[in-house]
Amino acid sequence: MNMALFSLILLVLAILLGFFRKMNAGLIAIGFSLILGRVAGIPDKQIIAGFSYNLFLTLLGVTYLFSLAQNNGTLKLIALKVVSLAGKRTYLVPVYIFVFSTILSAIGPGCIPTMAIMMVFAMTLAAELNIHPAMLSAIVVLSASGGGVSPIAPTGIIAINACAAGGMTQDVGIPFLINGVVSAAVYSAVVYIFFGGYKVKSVDSEAMKIKESFNRNQLITIAGIAAMIVMVMIFKYNVGLVSFLIAAVLSALGVADETDALKKVPWGTLVLVSGVSVLINLISKLGGIKMLSAALASVMTPSTATAIVSLSAGLLSWVSSTSGVVMPTLIPTVPGIVEAMHGAVDPVEMATALSMVSHTGGISPLSTGGGLALAAYTSVAQSSAEEQQKLFVTMFAVSAAGVAFLSFMAYLGLFKWFI
């Protein structure tokens, strides 16, 4: 039996089961790892060694810290105050949402928590201020994704680990963040112009007048987050360990309900990422990654390589998690593709391009970000079934157009301008 091919078949099956049966692909991947290991004669100890404890603890520390900040309302109030700065200039609301979502996601919470915080607020504004919900939802997803590949945010941490697993030794943290923010800004601008965001009439809305002040617990939380950023970015401490320390201090000071915050940790995502990493480790050992790299490289030229990989990532993101499946699967193929292209493609360019094009697929209502938007807007606007269906189609079209547009921009070299 061709074990490399068999390993890839199991990965595809795990993704399909996760999508069609609504199961956690990470749990499936761990189960499939046992089957694959037995067939290939790999001991259980080596199978378990594929579980990235470092990645798991890092993601747990970061997500727990920001669960505390979300629990006591700190993040939500910051968001309300920032966006309310637009005042009567309604056309600036999307701009403020983009800027703040990018910054918020980049300093630690990452994509999903930022989307969860901003989406309900954005959809409320869309209904009240007569702004197209597809525009605001796309901007929230894009900005949260662009900032979310920061080296201290969960998705950025996953990206750095995936690059290391693929043998990419260069520092990719800052290039990922810059490319993430730039590409998100480019397509957000396209969406803003297409939906006529600059034409939105100014209104006087109560939703834009936030007079609430930060309380003691929220101010302490902000100070804790600031301390975490300083310790990680300036003193180069491990972001996961620092997050645990700051979270412990905040819990000791009683700034939030620890039990409730633990419930808000995205355990499913942590299991997804860690579980898939176990299977990916086996696939790599058995030559599956090399086979996938060779298959992709066979239909590429140096000028089309980044675009083709990006488009593949975008299509895959419609049926699987970007951070949990797409990035851990495709980023390790990059060195092999670069080698097949005789070094004519920059590995960081390709890795950042496939990551951001994949994230753009998240605008689809079939994905987490788009699903949050559709649910929130339906609730606040009390839209009819016909309106919901129309919005569903529009959001999916925006997602598809984004995947195609950014893949084309990858072909033009967008993702190598800033690395």
C-alpha positions as CSV (number, residue, x, y, z in Angstrom):
1,M,0.0,0.0,0.0
2,N,1.2,3.5,-0.8
3,M,1.3,4.9,2.8
4,A,1.8,8.5,1.6
5,L,-1.4,8.4,-0.5
6,F,-3.3,6.5,2.3
7,S,-2.4,9.1,4.8
8,L,-3.7,11.9,2.6
9,I,-6.9,10.0,2.0
10,L,-7.5,9.8,5.7
11,L,-6.9,13.5,6.0
12,V,-9.5,14.3,3.3
13,L,-11.9,11.9,5.0
14,A,-11.5,13.6,8.3
15,I,-12.2,17.0,6.7
16,L,-15.2,15.7,4.9
17,L,-16.6,14.0,8.0
18,G,-16.0,17.2,10.0
19,F,-17.9,19.2,7.4
20,F,-20.8,17.0,6.5
21,R,-21.4,15.3,9.9
22,K,-20.6,18.5,11.9
23,M,-17.9,16.6,13.9
24,N,-14.7,18.0,15.3
25,A,-12.1,17.1,12.7
26,G,-9.4,17.1,15.4
27,L,-11.0,14.2,17.3
28,I,-11.5,12.3,14.0
29,A,-7.8,13.0,13.1
30,I,-6.6,11.5,16.4
31,G,-8.7,8.4,15.8
32,F,-7.4,8.1,12.2
33,S,-3.9,8.5,13.5
34,L,-4.2,5.2,15.4
35,I,-5.4,3.4,12.2
36,L,-2.6,5.0,10.1
37,G,0.0,4.2,12.8
38,R,-1.1,0.6,13.0
39,V,-1.1,0.0,9.2
40,A,2.3,1.8,8.8
41,G,3.8,0.0,11.8
42,I,4.4,3.2,13.8
43,P,4.4,2.8,17.7
44,D,1.8,4.5,19.8
45,K,4.5,6.5,21.5
46,Q,5.5,8.1,18.2
47,I,1.9,8.8,17.3
48,I,1.3,10.7,20.6
49,A,4.5,12.6,20.1
50,G,2.8,14.4,17.2
51,F,0.6,16.2,19.7
52,S,2.0,19.7,20.1
53,Y,1.9,20.4,23.8
54,N,3.7,23.7,23.3
55,L,1.1,24.9,20.8
56,F,-1.8,23.6,23.0
57,L,-0.5,25.4,26.1
58,T,0.3,28.6,24.3
59,L,-3.2,28.8,22.7
60,L,-4.8,27.9,26.0
61,G,-3.0,30.6,27.9
62,V,-3.8,33.3,25.3
63,T,-7.5,32.3,24.9
64,Y,-8.0,32.0,28.6
65,L,-6.6,35.5,29.3
66,F,-8.9,37.1,26.8
67,S,-11.8,35.0,28.0
68,L,-11.4,36.9,31.3
69,A,-11.3,40.2,29.4
70,Q,-14.4,39.2,27.5
71,N,-16.2,38.0,30.6
72,N,-16.1,41.3,32.5
73,G,-17.1,43.4,29.5
74,T,-13.7,45.0,28.9
75,L,-13.3,44.2,25.3
76,K,-16.9,45.0,24.4
77,L,-16.8,48.5,26.1
78,I,-13.5,49.3,24.3
79,A,-15.1,48.4,21.0
80,L,-18.2,50.5,21.7
81,K,-16.1,53.5,22.7
82,V,-13.8,53.3,19.7
83,V,-16.6,53.0,17.1
84,S,-18.7,55.7,18.7
85,L,-15.9,58.1,17.8
86,A,-17.4,58.2,14.3
87,G,-20.3,60.3,15.8
88,K,-22.7,61.4,13.1
89,R,-20.2,60.6,10.3
90,T,-21.8,57.2,9.6
91,Y,-19.6,56.6,6.5
92,L,-16.7,56.3,8.9
93,V,-18.2,53.5,10.9
94,P,-16.8,50.7,8.6
95,V,-13.4,52.4,8.8
96,Y,-13.4,52.5,12.6
97,I,-14.6,48.9,12.8
98,F,-11.8,47.8,10.5
99,V,-9.1,49.6,12.4
100,F,-10.2,48.6,15.9
101,S,-11.0,45.0,14.9
102,T,-7.5,44.7,13.5
103,I,-5.8,46.1,16.6
104,L,-8.0,44.1,19.0
105,S,-7.3,40.8,17.2
106,A,-3.6,41.5,16.9
107,I,-3.0,42.2,20.6
108,G,-4.1,38.7,21.6
109,P,-7.8,37.6,21.3
110,G,-7.3,36.6,17.7
111,C,-9.9,36.0,14.9
112,I,-12.8,34.2,16.4
113,P,-13.2,36.1,19.8
114,T,-12.8,39.4,17.9
115,M,-15.4,38.4,15.4
116,A,-17.7,37.4,18.2
117,I,-17.3,40.7,20.0
118,M,-17.6,42.9,16.9
119,M,-20.1,41.1,14.8
120,V,-23.2,41.6,17.0
121,F,-22.3,45.2,17.4
122,A,-21.6,45.7,13.7
123,M,-24.9,44.0,12.7
124,T,-26.8,46.1,15.2
125,L,-25.3,49.2,13.6
126,A,-26.1,47.8,10.1
127,A,-29.8,47.5,11.0
128,E,-30.0,50.8,12.8
129,L,-28.0,52.9,10.4
130,N,-29.1,51.3,7.2
131,I,-25.6,50.0,6.3
132,H,-25.4,46.9,4.1
133,P,-24.8,44.0,6.5
134,A,-22.7,42.1,4.0
135,M,-20.3,45.0,3.8
136,L,-19.8,45.2,7.6
137,S,-19.7,41.5,8.1
138,A,-16.9,41.2,5.5
139,I,-15.0,44.0,7.0
140,V,-15.2,42.4,10.5
141,V,-14.0,39.0,9.2
142,L,-11.2,40.5,7.1
143,S,-9.9,42.9,9.8
144,A,-10.1,40.3,12.6
145,S,-8.3,37.8,10.3
146,G,-5.6,40.3,9.2
147,G,-4.8,41.3,12.8
148,G,-5.2,37.7,14.0
149,V,-2.0,36.5,12.3
150,S,-0.1,38.6,14.8
151,P,2.7,36.6,16.5
152,I,1.0,37.0,19.9
153,A,-2.5,36.0,18.6
154,P,-3.7,32.3,18.3
155,T,-3.7,32.1,14.5
156,G,-0.3,33.8,14.2
157,I,1.0,31.3,16.8
158,I,-0.4,28.4,14.7
159,A,1.2,29.9,11.5
160,I,4.6,30.2,13.2
161,N,4.4,26.6,14.4
162,A,3.2,25.4,11.0
163,C,6.1,27.2,9.3
164,A,8.6,25.6,11.8
165,A,7.0,22.2,11.2
166,G,7.6,22.7,7.4
167,G,11.3,23.6,8.0
168,M,11.0,27.3,7.5
169,T,13.5,28.7,9.9
170,Q,13.2,32.4,9.2
171,D,11.2,34.8,11.4
172,V,7.7,34.9,9.9
173,G,5.8,36.6,12.7
174,I,6.0,40.2,11.5
175,P,5.8,39.4,7.7
176,F,2.6,37.4,8.4
177,L,1.1,40.4,10.3
178,I,2.0,43.0,7.7
179,N,0.7,40.9,4.8
180,G,-2.4,40.0,6.8
181,V,-3.3,43.6,7.5
182,V,-2.4,44.9,4.0
183,S,-4.4,42.2,2.2
184,A,-7.4,42.6,4.5
185,A,-7.3,46.4,4.0
186,V,-7.1,46.0,0.2
187,Y,-10.2,43.7,-0.1
188,S,-12.0,45.7,2.6
189,A,-11.6,48.8,0.5
190,V,-12.9,47.0,-2.5
191,V,-16.0,45.8,-0.5
192,Y,-16.5,49.3,1.0
193,I,-16.5,50.9,-2.5
194,F,-18.6,48.3,-4.1
195,F,-21.4,48.6,-1.5
196,G,-21.1,52.4,-1.5
197,G,-20.0,52.7,2.1
198,Y,-18.8,56.3,1.4
199,K,-22.4,57.2,0.4
200,V,-24.0,56.3,3.7
201,K,-25.8,59.3,5.1
202,S,-24.8,60.8,8.4
203,V,-27.3,60.1,11.2
204,D,-27.8,60.9,14.9
205,S,-28.0,57.5,16.6
206,E,-28.2,56.7,20.3
207,A,-26.2,53.6,19.6
208,M,-23.2,55.8,18.7
209,K,-23.3,57.7,22.1
210,I,-21.4,55.6,24.7
211,K,-21.1,57.4,28.0
212,E,-20.3,54.4,30.2
213,S,-16.9,54.6,32.0
214,F,-14.5,51.7,32.6
215,N,-14.9,50.2,36.1
216,R,-12.2,49.1,38.4
217,N,-12.1,45.5,37.1
218,Q,-12.0,46.6,33.5
219,L,-9.1,49.1,34.1
220,I,-7.1,46.3,35.9
221,T,-7.8,44.0,32.9
222,I,-6.6,46.6,30.4
223,A,-3.4,47.1,32.5
224,G,-2.9,43.3,32.5
225,I,-3.2,43.1,28.7
226,A,-0.8,46.0,28.3
227,A,1.7,44.2,30.6
228,M,1.4,41.0,28.5
229,I,2.1,42.9,25.3
230,V,5.2,44.6,26.8
231,M,6.6,41.3,28.2
232,V,6.1,39.5,24.9
233,M,7.0,42.1,22.4
234,I,9.8,43.9,24.2
235,F,11.2,41.3,26.7
236,K,10.5,38.3,24.4
237,Y,8.8,36.1,27.0
238,N,6.8,33.2,25.8
239,V,3.3,34.5,25.0
240,G,1.5,31.4,26.4
241,L,3.4,31.4,29.8
242,V,3.0,35.2,30.2
243,S,-0.8,34.9,29.5
244,F,-1.1,32.3,32.2
245,L,0.7,34.6,34.6
246,I,-1.4,37.6,33.8
247,A,-4.6,35.6,33.9
248,A,-3.6,34.2,37.3
249,V,-3.0,37.7,38.7
250,L,-6.3,39.0,37.2
251,S,-8.2,36.0,38.7
252,A,-6.5,36.6,42.1
253,L,-7.7,40.2,42.0
254,G,-11.2,39.0,41.2
255,V,-11.7,41.0,38.0
256,A,-13.8,38.3,36.4
257,D,-15.6,35.0,37.0
258,E,-12.8,32.4,36.5
259,T,-15.3,29.5,36.1
260,D,-17.3,31.3,33.4
261,A,-14.1,32.5,31.6
262,L,-12.9,28.9,31.4
263,K,-16.2,27.9,29.8
264,K,-15.6,30.5,27.1
265,V,-12.2,29.1,26.2
266,P,-12.7,27.6,22.6
267,W,-11.9,24.1,23.7
268,G,-13.2,22.7,20.4
269,T,-10.7,24.8,18.4
270,L,-7.8,23.8,20.7
271,V,-8.7,20.1,20.2
272,L,-9.2,20.7,16.4
273,V,-5.8,22.3,16.0
274,S,-3.9,19.8,18.2
275,G,-5.7,16.8,16.9
276,V,-5.1,17.6,13.2
277,S,-1.4,18.2,14.1
278,V,-1.1,14.6,15.3
279,L,-2.3,13.3,11.9
280,I,-0.3,15.9,10.0
281,N,2.8,14.7,11.8
282,L,2.2,11.1,10.7
283,I,1.4,12.3,7.1
284,S,4.8,14.1,7.1
285,K,6.6,11.0,8.4
286,L,5.0,8.8,5.7
287,G,5.8,11.2,2.8
288,G,2.3,12.5,2.3
289,I,3.4,16.2,2.6
290,K,6.0,15.6,-0.1
291,M,3.4,13.9,-2.3
292,L,1.0,16.8,-1.9
293,S,3.7,19.3,-2.6
294,A,4.7,17.5,-5.7
295,A,1.1,17.3,-6.9
296,L,0.6,21.0,-6.5
297,A,4.0,21.8,-8.0
298,S,3.1,19.7,-11.1
299,V,0.5,22.2,-12.2
300,M,2.5,25.4,-11.3
301,T,5.1,27.7,-12.8
302,P,7.1,30.1,-10.7
303,S,4.7,32.9,-11.7
304,T,1.5,31.0,-10.8
305,A,2.6,29.0,-7.8
306,T,1.5,31.4,-5.1
307,A,-1.8,32.1,-6.8
308,I,-2.6,28.4,-7.3
309,V,-1.8,27.5,-3.7
310,S,-3.8,30.5,-2.4
311,L,-6.8,29.6,-4.5
312,S,-6.6,26.0,-3.2
313,A,-6.5,27.2,0.4
314,G,-9.5,29.5,-0.2
315,L,-11.6,26.7,-1.7
316,L,-10.5,24.3,1.1
317,S,-11.5,26.9,3.7
318,W,-15.2,26.6,2.7
319,V,-15.3,23.0,4.1
320,S,-12.8,23.2,6.9
321,S,-11.1,25.5,9.5
322,T,-8.4,27.8,8.3
323,S,-6.4,27.7,11.5
324,G,-7.2,24.1,12.4
325,V,-6.9,22.4,9.0
326,V,-5.9,24.6,6.0
327,M,-2.8,26.3,7.5
328,P,-1.4,23.1,9.2
329,T,-2.0,21.1,6.0
330,L,-0.8,23.5,3.3
331,I,2.0,25.6,5.0
332,P,4.2,22.5,5.4
333,T,4.0,21.9,1.7
334,V,5.5,25.3,0.9
335,P,9.2,24.3,1.2
336,G,8.7,21.4,-1.2
337,I,6.9,23.6,-3.7
338,V,9.6,26.2,-3.4
339,E,12.2,23.5,-4.1
340,A,10.3,22.3,-7.1
341,M,10.3,25.9,-8.4
342,H,14.1,26.0,-7.9
343,G,13.8,28.7,-5.3
344,A,12.0,31.1,-7.6
345,V,9.2,31.6,-5.1
346,D,9.5,33.1,-1.6
347,P,8.3,30.7,1.0
348,V,7.0,33.5,3.4
349,E,5.1,35.1,0.5
350,M,3.4,31.8,-0.3
351,A,2.6,30.9,3.3
352,T,1.1,34.3,4.1
353,A,-0.8,34.4,0.8
354,L,-2.5,31.0,1.4
355,S,-3.3,31.9,5.0
356,M,-5.0,35.2,4.1
357,V,-6.9,33.9,1.0
358,S,-8.1,31.1,3.2
359,H,-9.3,33.5,5.9
360,T,-11.2,35.4,3.2
361,G,-13.3,32.3,2.8
362,G,-14.5,32.9,6.3
363,I,-16.9,35.6,5.0
364,S,-19.1,32.8,3.8
365,P,-22.1,32.2,6.0
366,L,-21.0,28.5,6.0
367,S,-18.0,29.6,8.1
368,T,-17.8,30.9,11.6
369,G,-17.5,34.6,10.9
370,G,-20.2,34.7,8.2
371,G,-22.5,32.4,10.3
372,L,-22.1,34.8,13.3
373,A,-23.0,37.7,11.0
374,L,-26.1,36.1,9.5
375,A,-27.4,35.0,12.9
376,A,-26.8,38.4,14.5
377,Y,-28.4,40.4,11.7
378,T,-31.4,38.1,11.5
379,S,-31.9,38.6,15.2
380,V,-31.6,42.4,15.4
381,A,-33.3,43.2,12.1
382,Q,-36.0,40.6,12.4
383,S,-35.5,39.9,8.7
384,S,-37.8,37.7,6.7
385,A,-36.8,34.3,5.4
386,E,-36.5,35.8,1.9
387,E,-34.2,38.5,3.2
388,Q,-32.1,36.0,5.0
389,Q,-31.7,33.9,1.9
390,K,-30.7,37.0,-0.1
391,L,-28.1,38.0,2.5
392,F,-26.8,34.4,2.5
393,V,-26.2,34.4,-1.2
394,T,-24.7,37.9,-1.1
395,M,-22.3,37.0,1.7
396,F,-21.2,33.8,-0.1
397,A,-20.7,35.8,-3.3
398,V,-18.5,38.3,-1.4
399,S,-16.5,35.4,0.0
400,A,-16.0,33.8,-3.4
401,A,-15.1,37.1,-5.0
402,G,-12.6,37.7,-2.2
403,V,-10.9,34.3,-2.7
404,A,-10.6,35.0,-6.4
405,F,-9.5,38.6,-6.0
406,L,-6.8,38.0,-3.5
407,S,-5.6,34.9,-5.4
408,F,-5.2,37.2,-8.4
409,M,-3.4,39.8,-6.3
410,A,-1.1,37.0,-5.1
411,Y,-0.4,36.4,-8.8
412,L,0.5,40.1,-9.2
413,G,2.8,39.9,-6.2
414,L,0.8,41.6,-3.4
415,F,2.2,39.3,-0.7
416,K,5.9,39.8,-1.5
417,W,5.8,43.6,-1.4
418,F,6.2,43.9,2.4
419,I,8.5,41.0,3.3
